[in-house]
Structure formats: structure tokens, C-alpha cells
Amino acid sequence: MAKKIRYGDKVMVIAGKDKGKTGIIKKILKKNKAIVENINIITKHQKPIPSLNQAGGLVKKESPINISNLAIFNGETSKPDYVKFKFKNGKKVRVFKSNNSIIDSE
């Protein structure tokens, strides 16, 4: 089955500490998780690695978030939206459910 949310899609967080924020998907992981730009930021305590000339300290980075907490963002309505599939010219395409416009694939 085709995925409704893909790499490069603009999504909105619909649940959790970052609810209401939008970002672009940087990576899709296994176990239904994704890394989204500037969403679910954590502070990691990094040890220095002298052999790699890597400094230690507090590092802020994005943590994976469950895909069920994300919804694709519809730019025309400025709201989160559902995705459905349609066949157009013999090809399966993703479409916003609210206004039937085709989702631009990157």
C-alpha cells in the first residue's frame, strides 16, 4: 500500500508537546516514525571525542515522532488534511480530501 506521508512533505503536528507546529519531513524511519525539521527537539549530553576532533557539551537535535501524530499540511486551506488516492491518466496520485487538489510530490 502506498504511504500517505512521504519524505519532503510539509506536515503539521496534531498531538504532543509541539502541537500546531509545521515542518518538513527530513527522514522516514521504520516503526512508523519520522524526523521532522524543527519538531520534537531534544537536548543530548554529548561527550567529547578527541580522536575525531569533536567537542562535547549540550547538543540540540530532532528526535523521531510517531507518524500518527502528524497530518499533511494543506497550503490552500492552511489546515491539516487527510490524504486519499485517485487514478489520473492511469497513474495513482495523492489528493487532499477536503478540496481534491493533487499533492505535489518532490
Buried (B, 14 or more C-beta within 10 A) or exposed (E): EEEBBBBEBBBBBEEEEBEEBBBBBBEBEEEEBBBBEEBBEEEEEEEEEEEEEEEEEEEEEBEBBEBEBBBBBBEEEEEBBEBEEEEEEEEEBBBBEEEEEEBEEE
